[in-house]
Amino acid sequence: MTPDELFMQRALELARLGIGHVSPNPRVGCVIVHDNKIIGEGWHKKFGDAHAEVNAIESVENKSLLKESTVYVNLEPCSHFGKTPPCTDLLVKHQVKKVLIANVDTNPQVSGNGIKKLKEAGIELVTGVLEKEGRELNKRFFTFAEKRKPYIILKWAQTSDGFVAQKNFGSKWISNEFSRQLVHQWRTEEDAVLVGTRTASHDNPLLTVRDWSGRNPTRIVIDRFLRLNSHLHLFDKKTKTICYNVLRHEEHVDLLFVRLDENNFIGDLVNDLQGQKIQSVIIEGGAQTLQLFIDAKLWDQARVFTSSRTFGDGIKAPVFHGILTSEQFIQSDRLEFFSPL
């Protein structure tokens, strides 16, 4: 790696500290370098709080050095007023010498405007440093900005003979406890988690975070004809829940019923999530619900656990075609990651 790439790598490491806390904002880290030494760094810690550049500049003890310093930030600094003032104005105010960026912000409110503002102030600009790594870190943000939809993750556990549940729809404990803990970590990292009617009815899941530390995602359930028992955990109003159906729209504190057109149910559901600024969602089941998103080609990543257990018969795993991008073993479970063809 070149020195510039090393400093940008550090900015990306800092940005990762915001996972689970900054959505719908992107994950951003910032490093300030003077004479090849880091004199300040920061990251966006929480939605609504100060951005990475602000925190990095505040950490610099001798602000007079900023005029001769280089700033590394993984995303184009914002140029508009939102929850906080524009970061470009702060960089211009301190007359930093140079700014290196991994990714141009494709959000229409920003796209290129921050770069233009910095250049007009006489600040040297370099873009595309570790661009691929930056895109990967903020793939949810970029999917939302460019495709106007959430980043959709499919997740299921299957037996070695290809079943996700027994004939009576019982599916608990196909994967081991460490795999289940990992799933709870994933929930803290995404905006929402979704299940279908059968999973809600047979498993009565909480869909909260218990085996990890972090925020609870928004819970989403598909119940087209509102047949689910109102006493299920999903309707306990302990964390925000959205119930998509074809019968009625109704709003309560932390419980929202959204009526959709039956003819384009999944497409309208995805559009509604986008309208509610939900940038990412994990589809956790069951097989029929997962297949709906697969058939509609509305998925961005699949995460599949395969256990050493066998059922011999039962509910078959979803059928899909994807590109295997990586795999790992969690004790006896094999975890595979796929992207669409």
C-alpha atoms as a printed R data frame, in Angstrom:
    type eleno elety resid chain resno       x       y       z
1   ATOM     1    CA   MET     A     1   0.000   0.000   0.000
2   ATOM     2    CA   THR     A     2   1.068   3.561  -0.680
3   ATOM     3    CA   PRO     A     3   1.131   6.058   2.219
4   ATOM     4    CA   ASP     A     4  -2.090   7.604   0.887
5   ATOM     5    CA   GLU     A     5  -3.777   4.202   0.851
6   ATOM     6    CA   LEU     A     6  -2.603   3.457   4.380
7   ATOM     7    CA   PHE     A     7  -4.085   6.686   5.715
8   ATOM     8    CA   MET     A     8  -7.316   6.060   3.791
9   ATOM     9    CA   GLN     A     9  -7.408   2.545   5.214
10  ATOM    10    CA   ARG     A    10  -7.305   4.096   8.659
11  ATOM    11    CA   ALA     A    11 -10.199   6.386   7.702
12  ATOM    12    CA   LEU     A    12 -12.198   3.307   6.649
13  ATOM    13    CA   GLU     A    13 -11.377   1.571   9.932
14  ATOM    14    CA   LEU     A    14 -12.705   4.583  11.829
15  ATOM    15    CA   ALA     A    15 -15.821   4.698   9.643
16  ATOM    16    CA   ARG     A    16 -16.653   1.099  10.611
17  ATOM    17    CA   LEU     A    17 -17.018   2.207  14.226
18  ATOM    18    CA   GLY     A    18 -20.257   3.903  13.203
19  ATOM    19    CA   ILE     A    19 -21.910   0.668  12.032
20  ATOM    20    CA   GLY     A    20 -25.325   0.328  13.597
21  ATOM    21    CA   HIS     A    21 -25.438   3.941  14.782
22  ATOM    22    CA   VAL     A    22 -25.421   6.354  11.822
23  ATOM    23    CA   SER     A    23 -28.038   5.131   9.342
24  ATOM    24    CA   PRO     A    24 -29.539   6.620   7.218
25  ATOM    25    CA   ASN     A    25 -26.295   8.586   7.049
26  ATOM    26    CA   PRO     A    26 -23.234   6.888   5.521
27  ATOM    27    CA   ARG     A    27 -20.350   5.453   7.521
28  ATOM    28    CA   VAL     A    28 -17.550   8.006   7.413
29  ATOM    29    CA   GLY     A    29 -14.106   8.273   8.959
30  ATOM    30    CA   CYS     A    30 -11.569  11.082   8.681
31  ATOM    31    CA   VAL     A    31  -7.809  11.260   9.235
32  ATOM    32    CA   ILE     A    32  -5.715  14.462   9.264
33  ATOM    33    CA   VAL     A    33  -2.021  14.154   8.445
34  ATOM    34    CA   HIS     A    34   0.824  16.651   8.840
35  ATOM    35    CA   ASP     A    35   4.375  15.752   7.775
36  ATOM    36    CA   ASN     A    36   3.337  12.090   7.402
37  ATOM    37    CA   LYS     A    37   2.037  11.942  10.988
38  ATOM    38    CA   ILE     A    38  -1.584  11.677  12.068
39  ATOM    39    CA   ILE     A    39  -2.478  14.763  14.090
40  ATOM    40    CA   GLY     A    40  -6.230  14.226  14.214
41  ATOM    41    CA   GLU     A    41  -8.902  11.665  13.451
42  ATOM    42    CA   GLY     A    42 -12.606  11.120  13.965
43  ATOM    43    CA   TRP     A    43 -15.691   9.336  12.695
44  ATOM    44    CA   HIS     A    44 -19.417   9.898  12.441
45  ATOM    45    CA   LYS     A    45 -20.577   8.335  15.713
46  ATOM    46    CA   LYS     A    46 -24.353   8.732  15.690
47  ATOM    47    CA   PHE     A    47 -27.076   9.972  13.357
48  ATOM    48    CA   GLY     A    48 -27.720  13.633  14.070
49  ATOM    49    CA   ASP     A    49 -24.353  14.154  15.765
50  ATOM    50    CA   ALA     A    50 -21.192  15.748  14.387
51  ATOM    51    CA   HIS     A    51 -19.749  14.342  11.176
52  ATOM    52    CA   ALA     A    52 -16.335  12.684  10.865
53  ATOM    53    CA   GLU     A    53 -14.552  15.806   9.601
54  ATOM    54    CA   VAL     A    54 -15.815  17.884  12.526
55  ATOM    55    CA   ASN     A    55 -14.666  15.316  15.068
56  ATOM    56    CA   ALA     A    56 -11.287  14.962  13.370
57  ATOM    57    CA   ILE     A    57 -10.624  18.716  13.298
58  ATOM    58    CA   GLU     A    58 -11.723  19.065  16.921
59  ATOM    59    CA   SER     A    59  -9.147  16.416  17.889
60  ATOM    60    CA   VAL     A    60  -6.252  18.444  16.428
61  ATOM    61    CA   GLU     A    61  -4.464  20.202  19.290
62  ATOM    62    CA   ASN     A    62  -2.602  22.767  17.184
63  ATOM    63    CA   LYS     A    63  -5.140  24.086  14.683
64  ATOM    64    CA   SER     A    64  -2.485  26.227  12.953
65  ATOM    65    CA   LEU     A    65  -1.076  23.027  11.427
66  ATOM    66    CA   LEU     A    66  -4.284  22.473   9.447
67  ATOM    67    CA   LYS     A    67  -3.147  24.879   6.710
68  ATOM    68    CA   GLU     A    68  -0.302  22.514   5.872
69  ATOM    69    CA   SER     A    69  -2.225  19.277   6.450
70  ATOM    70    CA   THR     A    70  -3.832  16.620   4.271
71  ATOM    71    CA   VAL     A    71  -7.310  15.321   5.067
72  ATOM    72    CA   TYR     A    72  -8.287  11.728   4.233
73  ATOM    73    CA   VAL     A    73 -12.014  11.032   4.245
74  ATOM    74    CA   ASN     A    74 -13.733   8.014   2.705
75  ATOM    75    CA   LEU     A    75 -16.743   9.960   1.375
76  ATOM    76    CA   GLU     A    76 -17.070  13.353  -0.273
77  ATOM    77    CA   PRO     A    77 -17.640  15.968   2.467
78  ATOM    78    CA   CYS     A    78 -21.216  17.227   2.641
79  ATOM    79    CA   SER     A    79 -22.022  20.621   1.154
80  ATOM    80    CA   HIS     A    80 -25.561  21.154   2.432
81  ATOM    81    CA   PHE     A    81 -27.239  21.932   5.735
82  ATOM    82    CA   GLY     A    82 -28.873  18.870   7.292
83  ATOM    83    CA   LYS     A    83 -28.752  17.896  10.950
84  ATOM    84    CA   THR     A    84 -25.343  19.626  11.017
85  ATOM    85    CA   PRO     A    85 -23.628  22.406   8.991
86  ATOM    86    CA   PRO     A    86 -21.700  21.551   5.784
87  ATOM    87    CA   CYS     A    87 -18.321  19.909   6.392
88  ATOM    88    CA   THR     A    88 -16.917  21.567   3.277
89  ATOM    89    CA   ASP     A    89 -17.355  24.980   4.944
90  ATOM    90    CA   LEU     A    90 -15.319  23.810   7.931
91  ATOM    91    CA   LEU     A    91 -12.489  22.505   5.724
92  ATOM    92    CA   VAL     A    92 -12.462  25.770   3.754
93  ATOM    93    CA   LYS     A    93 -12.512  27.795   6.988
94  ATOM    94    CA   HIS     A    94  -9.359  26.068   8.218
95  ATOM    95    CA   GLN     A    95  -7.767  26.277   4.737
96  ATOM    96    CA   VAL     A    96  -6.542  22.695   4.698
97  ATOM    97    CA   LYS     A    97  -3.952  22.037   2.026
98  ATOM    98    CA   LYS     A    98  -5.275  18.870   0.420
99  ATOM    99    CA   VAL     A    99  -8.237  16.481   0.630
100 ATOM   100    CA   LEU     A   100  -8.194  12.852  -0.507
101 ATOM   101    CA   ILE     A   101 -11.518  11.058  -0.973
102 ATOM   102    CA   ALA     A   102 -12.361   7.396  -1.537
103 ATOM   103    CA   ASN     A   103 -15.866   7.877  -2.976
104 ATOM   104    CA   VAL     A   104 -17.874  10.665  -4.538
105 ATOM   105    CA   ASP     A   105 -21.226  10.972  -2.762
106 ATOM   106    CA   THR     A   106 -23.967   9.893  -5.195
107 ATOM   107    CA   ASN     A   107 -26.703  11.425  -3.033
108 ATOM   108    CA   PRO     A   108 -28.211  14.117  -5.330
109 ATOM   109    CA   GLN     A   109 -27.999  16.640  -2.470
110 ATOM   110    CA   VAL     A   110 -24.227  16.327  -2.414
111 ATOM   111    CA   SER     A   111 -22.926  14.631  -5.571
112 ATOM   112    CA   GLY     A   112 -19.917  16.626  -6.705
113 ATOM   113    CA   ASN     A   113 -20.950  19.822  -4.915
114 ATOM   114    CA   GLY     A   114 -18.600  19.271  -1.993
115 ATOM   115    CA   ILE     A   115 -15.686  18.630  -4.345
116 ATOM   116    CA   LYS     A   116 -16.559  21.702  -6.406
117 ATOM   117    CA   LYS     A   117 -16.704  23.882  -3.300
118 ATOM   118    CA   LEU     A   118 -13.312  22.680  -2.067
119 ATOM   119    CA   LYS     A   119 -11.682  23.182  -5.461
120 ATOM   120    CA   GLU     A   120 -13.098  26.687  -5.748
121 ATOM   121    CA   ALA     A   121 -11.438  27.452  -2.401
122 ATOM   122    CA   GLY     A   122  -8.061  26.402  -3.828
123 ATOM   123    CA   ILE     A   123  -7.844  23.103  -1.956
124 ATOM   124    CA   GLU     A   124  -6.126  20.283  -3.859
125 ATOM   125    CA   LEU     A   125  -8.457  17.294  -4.424
126 ATOM   126    CA   VAL     A   126  -7.792  13.623  -5.136
127 ATOM   127    CA   THR     A   127 -10.622  11.102  -5.521
128 ATOM   128    CA   GLY     A   128 -10.765   7.325  -5.896
129 ATOM   129    CA   VAL     A   129  -8.285   6.312  -3.166
130 ATOM   130    CA   LEU     A   130  -9.421   2.803  -2.087
131 ATOM   131    CA   GLU     A   131 -12.623   3.445  -4.005
132 ATOM   132    CA   LYS     A   132 -13.666  -0.230  -4.127
133 ATOM   133    CA   GLU     A   133 -13.225  -0.675  -0.371
134 ATOM   134    CA   GLY     A   134 -15.192   2.519   0.243
135 ATOM   135    CA   ARG     A   135 -18.074   1.333  -1.945
136 ATOM   136    CA   GLU     A   136 -18.183  -1.972  -0.072
137 ATOM   137    CA   LEU     A   137 -18.316  -0.259   3.327
138 ATOM   138    CA   ASN     A   138 -21.174   2.016   2.269
139 ATOM   139    CA   LYS     A   139 -22.983  -0.343  -0.134
140 ATOM   140    CA   ARG     A   140 -26.253   0.184   1.762
141 ATOM   141    CA   PHE     A   141 -25.992   3.955   1.394
142 ATOM   142    CA   PHE     A   142 -25.070   3.752  -2.297
143 ATOM   143    CA   THR     A   143 -27.828   1.228  -3.088
144 ATOM   144    CA   PHE     A   144 -30.354   3.506  -1.408
145 ATOM   145    CA   ALA     A   145 -29.093   6.625  -3.215
146 ATOM   146    CA   GLU     A   146 -28.632   5.100  -6.661
147 ATOM   147    CA   LYS     A   147 -31.339   2.408  -6.896
148 ATOM   148    CA   ARG     A   148 -33.878   4.095  -4.606
149 ATOM   149    CA   LYS     A   149 -34.356   0.910  -2.592
150 ATOM   150    CA   PRO     A   150 -33.020  -0.654   0.595
151 ATOM   151    CA   TYR     A   151 -30.066  -3.028   0.515
152 ATOM   152    CA   ILE     A   152 -31.798  -6.403   0.886
153 ATOM   153    CA   ILE     A   153 -30.083  -9.325   2.615
154 ATOM   154    CA   LEU     A   154 -31.543 -12.836   2.474
155 ATOM   155    CA   LYS     A   155 -30.682 -15.042   5.455
156 ATOM   156    CA   TRP     A   156 -31.583 -18.610   6.250
157 ATOM   157    CA   ALA     A   157 -30.248 -21.749   7.907
158 ATOM   158    CA   GLN     A   158 -30.669 -25.093   6.182
159 ATOM   159    CA   THR     A   159 -29.909 -28.700   7.002
160 ATOM   160    CA   SER     A   160 -27.288 -30.590   5.039
161 ATOM   161    CA   ASP     A   161 -30.119 -32.276   3.110
162 ATOM   162    CA   GLY     A   162 -31.625 -28.909   2.127
163 ATOM   163    CA   PHE     A   163 -34.502 -28.194   4.512
164 ATOM   164    CA   VAL     A   164 -35.208 -24.993   6.465
165 ATOM   165    CA   ALA     A   165 -37.966 -26.420   8.667
166 ATOM   166    CA   GLN     A   166 -39.717 -29.628   9.542
167 ATOM   167    CA   LYS     A   167 -43.120 -30.526   8.092
168 ATOM   168    CA   ASN     A   168 -44.867 -28.841  11.025
169 ATOM   169    CA   PHE     A   169 -42.846 -25.665  10.201
170 ATOM   170    CA   GLY     A   170 -40.669 -26.099  13.308
171 ATOM   171    CA   SER     A   171 -37.245 -24.721  12.440
172 ATOM   172    CA   LYS     A   172 -35.507 -23.819  15.675
173 ATOM   173    CA   TRP     A   173 -31.873 -24.668  16.233
174 ATOM   174    CA   ILE     A   174 -30.812 -25.826  12.803
175 ATOM   175    CA   SER     A   175 -27.683 -23.703  13.239
176 ATOM   176    CA   ASN     A   176 -25.449 -23.714  16.314
177 ATOM   177    CA   GLU     A   177 -25.409 -21.130  19.109
178 ATOM   178    CA   PHE     A   178 -22.428 -19.235  17.687
179 ATOM   179    CA   SER     A   179 -24.166 -18.832  14.318
180 ATOM   180    CA   ARG     A   180 -27.273 -17.582  16.105
181 ATOM   181    CA   GLN     A   181 -25.162 -15.058  18.020
182 ATOM   182    CA   LEU     A   182 -23.742 -13.811  14.729
183 ATOM   183    CA   VAL     A   183 -27.276 -13.274  13.434
184 ATOM   184    CA   HIS     A   184 -27.991 -11.071  16.454
185 ATOM   185    CA   GLN     A   185 -24.881  -9.043  15.634
186 ATOM   186    CA   TRP     A   186 -26.152  -8.638  12.073
187 ATOM   187    CA   ARG     A   187 -29.451  -7.322  13.377
188 ATOM   188    CA   THR     A   188 -27.645  -4.468  15.139
189 ATOM   189    CA   GLU     A   189 -25.993  -3.521  11.841
190 ATOM   190    CA   GLU     A   190 -29.116  -3.274   9.677
191 ATOM   191    CA   ASP     A   191 -32.145  -0.985   9.808
192 ATOM   192    CA   ALA     A   192 -34.810  -3.675   9.690
193 ATOM   193    CA   VAL     A   193 -35.524  -7.405   9.847
194 ATOM   194    CA   LEU     A   194 -38.457  -9.013   8.011
195 ATOM   195    CA   VAL     A   195 -40.413 -12.262   8.337
196 ATOM   196    CA   GLY     A   196 -43.511 -13.710   6.729
197 ATOM   197    CA   THR     A   197 -46.820 -14.805   8.207
198 ATOM   198    CA   ARG     A   198 -45.912 -18.442   8.780
199 ATOM   199    CA   THR     A   199 -42.640 -17.654  10.548
200 ATOM   200    CA   ALA     A   200 -44.412 -15.117  12.755
201 ATOM   201    CA   SER     A   201 -47.154 -17.580  13.601
202 ATOM   202    CA   HIS     A   202 -45.144 -20.769  14.141
203 ATOM   203    CA   ASP     A   203 -41.962 -19.323  15.708
204 ATOM   204    CA   ASN     A   204 -43.429 -16.265  17.468
205 ATOM   205    CA   PRO     A   205 -40.037 -14.529  17.142
206 ATOM   206    CA   LEU     A   206 -38.989 -11.433  19.064
207 ATOM   207    CA   LEU     A   207 -36.658 -10.268  16.242
208 ATOM   208    CA   THR     A   208 -34.742  -8.201  18.775
209 ATOM   209    CA   VAL     A   209 -31.075  -8.181  19.783
210 ATOM   210    CA   ARG     A   210 -30.384 -10.337  22.823
211 ATOM   211    CA   ASP     A   211 -27.129 -12.208  22.190
212 ATOM   212    CA   TRP     A   212 -25.218  -9.061  21.194
213 ATOM   213    CA   SER     A   213 -24.955  -5.430  22.231
214 ATOM   214    CA   GLY     A   214 -26.611  -2.830  20.027
215 ATOM   215    CA   ARG     A   215 -29.833  -1.300  18.785
216 ATOM   216    CA   ASN     A   216 -32.911  -3.288  17.846
217 ATOM   217    CA   PRO     A   217 -33.833  -3.149  14.155
218 ATOM   218    CA   THR     A   218 -37.283  -2.151  12.978
219 ATOM   219    CA   ARG     A   219 -39.358  -5.341  12.854
220 ATOM   220    CA   ILE     A   220 -41.326  -6.011   9.683
221 ATOM   221    CA   VAL     A   221 -43.939  -8.700   9.175
222 ATOM   222    CA   ILE     A   222 -45.965  -9.617   6.109
223 ATOM   223    CA   ASP     A   223 -49.545 -10.485   7.094
224 ATOM   224    CA   ARG     A   224 -51.578  -9.852   3.954
225 ATOM   225    CA   PHE     A   225 -54.998 -10.650   5.436
226 ATOM   226    CA   LEU     A   226 -54.254  -9.725   9.064
227 ATOM   227    CA   ARG     A   227 -54.692 -13.260  10.376
228 ATOM   228    CA   LEU     A   228 -51.882 -13.174  12.934
229 ATOM   229    CA   ASN     A   229 -52.685 -13.271  16.634
230 ATOM   230    CA   SER     A   230 -52.386  -9.804  18.171
231 ATOM   231    CA   HIS     A   231 -50.661 -11.333  21.219
232 ATOM   232    CA   LEU     A   232 -47.554 -12.362  19.259
233 ATOM   233    CA   HIS     A   233 -44.244 -10.807  20.323
234 ATOM   234    CA   LEU     A   234 -44.130  -8.792  17.094
235 ATOM   235    CA   PHE     A   235 -47.127  -6.752  18.246
236 ATOM   236    CA   ASP     A   236 -45.900  -6.020  21.793
237 ATOM   237    CA   LYS     A   237 -44.941  -2.417  20.840
238 ATOM   238    CA   LYS     A   238 -41.575  -2.818  22.605
239 ATOM   239    CA   THR     A   239 -39.725  -1.837  19.447
240 ATOM   240    CA   LYS     A   240 -40.947  -0.325  16.175
241 ATOM   241    CA   THR     A   241 -42.860  -2.793  14.009
242 ATOM   242    CA   ILE     A   242 -44.422  -2.473  10.553
243 ATOM   243    CA   CYS     A   243 -47.112  -4.901   9.413
244 ATOM   244    CA   TYR     A   244 -47.689  -4.959   5.632
245 ATOM   245    CA   ASN     A   245 -51.150  -6.106   4.538
246 ATOM   246    CA   VAL     A   246 -53.839  -5.580   1.885
247 ATOM   247    CA   LEU     A   247 -56.691  -4.576   4.194
248 ATOM   248    CA   ARG     A   248 -56.001  -1.475   6.261
249 ATOM   249    CA   HIS     A   249 -53.672   1.376   7.192
250 ATOM   250    CA   GLU     A   250 -53.448   2.145  10.888
251 ATOM   251    CA   GLU     A   251 -50.870   3.925  13.046
252 ATOM   252    CA   HIS     A   252 -50.044   3.315  16.695
253 ATOM   253    CA   VAL     A   253 -46.979   4.141  18.789
254 ATOM   254    CA   ASP     A   254 -44.247   1.756  17.538
255 ATOM   255    CA   LEU     A   255 -46.784  -0.269  15.539
256 ATOM   256    CA   LEU     A   256 -47.725   0.643  11.997
257 ATOM   257    CA   PHE     A   257 -50.112  -1.217   9.686
258 ATOM   258    CA   VAL     A   258 -49.466  -0.356   6.037
259 ATOM   259    CA   ARG     A   259 -51.959  -1.305   3.328
260 ATOM   260    CA   LEU     A   260 -50.462  -2.276  -0.046
261 ATOM   261    CA   ASP     A   261 -51.842  -3.199  -3.452
262 ATOM   262    CA   GLU     A   262 -52.034  -6.990  -3.690
263 ATOM   263    CA   ASN     A   263 -51.085  -6.949  -7.389
264 ATOM   264    CA   ASN     A   264 -47.597  -5.538  -6.730
265 ATOM   265    CA   PHE     A   265 -47.243  -6.385  -3.071
266 ATOM   266    CA   ILE     A   266 -43.481  -7.019  -2.789
267 ATOM   267    CA   GLY     A   267 -42.545  -4.156  -5.121
268 ATOM   268    CA   ASP     A   268 -44.760  -1.727  -3.211
269 ATOM   269    CA   LEU     A   269 -43.377  -3.021   0.091
270 ATOM   270    CA   VAL     A   270 -39.824  -2.257  -1.014
271 ATOM   271    CA   ASN     A   271 -40.903   1.184  -2.234
272 ATOM   272    CA   ASP     A   272 -42.546   1.916   1.107
273 ATOM   273    CA   LEU     A   273 -39.390   0.913   2.998
274 ATOM   274    CA   GLN     A   274 -37.457   3.345   0.833
275 ATOM   275    CA   GLY     A   275 -39.990   6.056   1.627
276 ATOM   276    CA   GLN     A   276 -39.489   5.397   5.339
277 ATOM   277    CA   LYS     A   277 -35.709   5.774   4.900
278 ATOM   278    CA   ILE     A   278 -34.981   2.164   5.801
279 ATOM   279    CA   GLN     A   279 -31.670   1.610   4.036
280 ATOM   280    CA   SER     A   280 -31.183  -2.081   4.738
281 ATOM   281    CA   VAL     A   281 -33.291  -5.082   5.670
282 ATOM   282    CA   ILE     A   282 -32.573  -8.716   6.490
283 ATOM   283    CA   ILE     A   283 -35.191 -11.160   5.240
284 ATOM   284    CA   GLU     A   284 -35.127 -13.908   7.877
285 ATOM   285    CA   GLY     A   285 -37.868 -16.172   6.569
286 ATOM   286    CA   GLY     A   286 -39.602 -18.296   6.000
287 ATOM   287    CA   ALA     A   287 -38.902 -20.118   2.767
288 ATOM   288    CA   GLN     A   288 -41.966 -18.771   0.953
289 ATOM   289    CA   THR     A   289 -41.199 -15.157   1.878
290 ATOM   290    CA   LEU     A   290 -37.547 -15.528   0.887
291 ATOM   291    CA   GLN     A   291 -38.624 -17.011  -2.445
292 ATOM   292    CA   LEU     A   292 -40.878 -14.020  -3.122
293 ATOM   293    CA   PHE     A   293 -37.890 -11.660  -2.964
294 ATOM   294    CA   ILE     A   294 -35.736 -14.062  -4.993
295 ATOM   295    CA   ASP     A   295 -38.342 -14.401  -7.731
296 ATOM   296    CA   ALA     A   296 -38.827 -10.622  -7.827
297 ATOM   297    CA   LYS     A   297 -35.032 -10.213  -8.141
298 ATOM   298    CA   LEU     A   298 -35.141  -7.861  -5.175
299 ATOM   299    CA   TRP     A   299 -32.083  -8.972  -3.233
300 ATOM   300    CA   ASP     A   300 -28.497  -7.804  -2.961
301 ATOM   301    CA   GLN     A   301 -26.839 -10.483  -0.818
302 ATOM   302    CA   ALA     A   302 -27.698 -13.954   0.496
303 ATOM   303    CA   ARG     A   303 -26.207 -15.399   3.688
304 ATOM   304    CA   VAL     A   304 -26.799 -19.132   4.002
305 ATOM   305    CA   PHE     A   305 -25.921 -21.311   6.984
306 ATOM   306    CA   THR     A   306 -25.693 -25.042   6.272
307 ATOM   307    CA   SER     A   307 -25.789 -27.282   9.324
308 ATOM   308    CA   SER     A   308 -24.552 -30.852   9.665
309 ATOM   309    CA   ARG     A   309 -28.055 -31.788  10.833
310 ATOM   310    CA   THR     A   310 -30.529 -33.621   8.587
311 ATOM   311    CA   PHE     A   311 -34.347 -33.673   8.583
312 ATOM   312    CA   GLY     A   312 -34.988 -36.218   5.842
313 ATOM   313    CA   ASP     A   313 -38.165 -34.369   4.930
314 ATOM   314    CA   GLY     A   314 -39.743 -30.985   5.527
315 ATOM   315    CA   ILE     A   315 -39.864 -27.460   4.068
316 ATOM   316    CA   LYS     A   316 -37.304 -27.105   1.303
317 ATOM   317    CA   ALA     A   317 -34.767 -24.284   1.269
318 ATOM   318    CA   PRO     A   318 -35.337 -21.440  -1.226
319 ATOM   319    CA   VAL     A   319 -34.184 -21.959  -4.803
320 ATOM   320    CA   PHE     A   320 -31.895 -19.246  -6.122
321 ATOM   321    CA   HIS     A   321 -28.934 -18.625  -8.404
322 ATOM   322    CA   GLY     A   322 -26.064 -16.503  -7.147
323 ATOM   323    CA   ILE     A   323 -22.323 -16.039  -7.165
324 ATOM   324    CA   LEU     A   324 -20.480 -17.413  -4.142
325 ATOM   325    CA   THR     A   325 -18.362 -14.505  -2.861
326 ATOM   326    CA   SER     A   326 -16.997 -15.985   0.369
327 ATOM   327    CA   GLU     A   327 -17.474 -18.766   2.894
328 ATOM   328    CA   GLN     A   328 -16.415 -19.589   6.418
329 ATOM   329    CA   PHE     A   329 -17.034 -22.200   9.073
330 ATOM   330    CA   ILE     A   330 -18.601 -21.460  12.440
331 ATOM   331    CA   GLN     A   331 -17.766 -24.681  14.185
332 ATOM   332    CA   SER     A   332 -19.903 -27.286  12.380
333 ATOM   333    CA   ASP     A   333 -21.920 -24.724  10.379
334 ATOM   334    CA   ARG     A   334 -20.828 -23.563   6.937
335 ATOM   335    CA   LEU     A   335 -21.708 -19.929   6.193
336 ATOM   336    CA   GLU     A   336 -21.771 -18.872   2.545
337 ATOM   337    CA   PHE     A   337 -22.247 -15.384   1.094
338 ATOM   338    CA   PHE     A   338 -23.734 -14.935  -2.363
339 ATOM   339    CA   SER     A   339 -24.344 -11.982  -4.661
340 ATOM   340    CA   PRO     A   340 -26.917 -11.968  -7.520
341 ATOM   341    CA   LEU     A   341 -25.845 -13.162 -10.963
